[in-house]
Amino acid sequence: MPVKKEHTQEHIVFLGENGFPKGLAAIQRMTLMAKALIHEEYKATVICRKGVWDPEQKQNFEIEGKYEGIDYRYTSKSIFKPKGFINRNIQKLKGLRGEYKYLKYLKRHERLDGAIVSNMSAVHLLRYLIYSAILNFPVILNLVEMASSMQDRMSISQRINDFLVDNWILKYFDGALPISDRLYDYYKTISPSKPILKLPILCDFEKFNLKPDKKERYFLYCGSMAYKEVIDFVLEAYKNLEQTTHTKLYMIISGGGKEQTQQLLADLNKDFADNVRLFSNIPYKELVTLYINAEAQLIPMRPTVQDTSRFPHKIGEYLASGNPVITTNVGEIRNYFEDGETALVAATYTTDAFTKKMRYVLEHKEKAKSIGLQGKELGLREFDFKTQGVRLKGFLQEVLTAK
């Protein structure tokens, strides 16, 4: 008679995101949380309920496996997004059914100690709360945005969704991992009795241990087409430089439709000739190389509810490069950075103030490099995923005890 295998490792699953192991900030944060737990001898599994990749693009991973020590599974049985409305919805239904069946299997035959959920959809958050109630495992919200403050979410259905999430659904989770003080304070107000841990940006600094190989001087900005206002701000600040030593601007832009990207490219060609280079959909290794070789990296933060609530993932990667970060004195920036020591922090969100910090880099190369290195030291202390693993483990023990 076979002996049932003993599963001694505590097991946390990650739900709500699709596309693992590749992807931008959301996938990267989830990956680093999982690696932090593995470093503390947990087992971590990412569950993707549907495929998101273009069938015409070659992908070198299977529907289930292991990536950097993290187990993962696509419950849709495909990593690709089908063509056609009917096929896509059939896959979604298969993925939903498979997701629940897999959670049920883990709970009954292996271990399922808790789930960390990353999602902004009221429907999906409610679904995970139902799973939690039926299968009796705690659900923790990875809280990185104030949904109702996002300026690109203005349709009636989105506003209803975000109102429900921010004012009602959040209360029913067993705990939260807010990324900023503003989100911490908000969650503490609506769920004062629930466990909470402020978990800042995370980064794997070892991936940035590369030697620079600079071929030309450039500032680097990484952003999303959803933040078109910020893209325009960066372009205006760059235009104001009036450089004596020519330095280009590299922009890595994600999101947006084909028409938006083409329009941005046309505007850049018209107004900046070859001084601004646009990148999109580049491999992560190439992205790291661009970080390493930049003169400085740009991340202006606006004095809005949206920007004071968030803490962009790319700041950790900027710091890991050892090059200076240029930003503005908003939100979490105030909590961690000192102007002229660990970053170049513009006092106001104005192009003049931001341009002044960019010009400083060009005119004070040695000091700028020193600021970049001190910023990296700060990042290693505060944001390396391994340093956060102990805190995350302690928080999970609190949640599991409370449940």
C-alpha positions, 0 to 999 in steps of 0.5 A: 500500500503506497505511503502518502508523501509528507509535504513539510514545506509551507506552500503559498500560491500566487493568483490573479496574474497571467503570463508568468514567467515573462512580463513587466512590473506586475509579473516581476513583483510576483516573481520576486515575492515568490523568490523571497519566500523560497529563500525562507524555505517556503514552496511557491507556486504561480497559477495562471488561469489563461494563456496570453502569448501570441501563437505566432511568437515562439516561447520556450516554456511549457504549460507547467514547470519550474522557473528560478525555483518557482513552480508554475501552472497554466490551468488553461492548458495553453500558454497562448491566447487563442484567436477568435472571440469564441475560442478565447472565452472557451479557454477562459472557462477551461482556465477557471475550472482548472484553477479551482480544481488545482487549488482543490487538489493542493488543499486535499492532497498536498499543502495550500497554506495561503494565496497572494492575489494580484488583481484589480477586477471585482469579479475575480477578487470575489471569486478568490474570496469564494475559493478561500471560503470553500477550501479554507485558506487565507487570501492576501492582497498584493496592494500596489495601486489605488484603483479608483485614482487611476486616470486611464480608468474612466469608463462607467464600468471601470469606475463602478468596479474600482469603487467596489474594490476600494470601498468594499471588497478589500475589507474581506481579504485576510491581510494586505501587502501595500507598497506605499504608506498611502495604501498602508494607511488606507487599508488600515482605515478600512480593515483595522483588525487585519494583518498588514505589511508594507512591502516596498519595491523588490529587485534581484540585484545579482542580475545587474552585476554586469560591466558597463559597455557605453557606446554613446551617452543617454538618459533612460526613461521606462514607462507605459503609454498609459502615462502619456502625460509623463512621457510628454513631461520627460520629453519637454525636460529633455528639450530644455537641456540645451546641451553643450555635450550631446546626450541622447534620450532613450525611451522604453515604452510599453502598452498602448495600441499600434496607432499610439506607438506609431503616433509617438514615433512620428512625433519624436521623428518630427521634433527630436530627429535622431536625438530620442530613440524609442524601444518596446518589447525588448528582452529582459537582458537587453533591458538590463544592458540599457540600465547599466549603460545609461548616464542617469535614469528618469522617473518623474512622480506626479503629486497625484493620489495615483502617484503617491499611492504607487511605488514603481518597480523600475526604481529598484532596477534603476538603483541596481544599475549603479547609475543615478536616479532622477525623480521628484519629491513625491510619495515614497520617494520622500521616505527613502531618498535624499537629494544629492546623496542617494538620488537626484530629487527635484523639489517640484514636479516641473520641467524646469526643476527636472531639467536642472537635475538632468543638467547636473548629471552632465556637469558633475559626472563624478558626483553623479556616479557617486550618487548612483553608487550610494543609491545602489547601496540603499537599494541593497539594504531596502529592496533586495528580495532576500532582505525582505524575505524574513519580513514577509515570512513573519507576516504570513505567520501572523496571517496563518495564525489569525486564520 
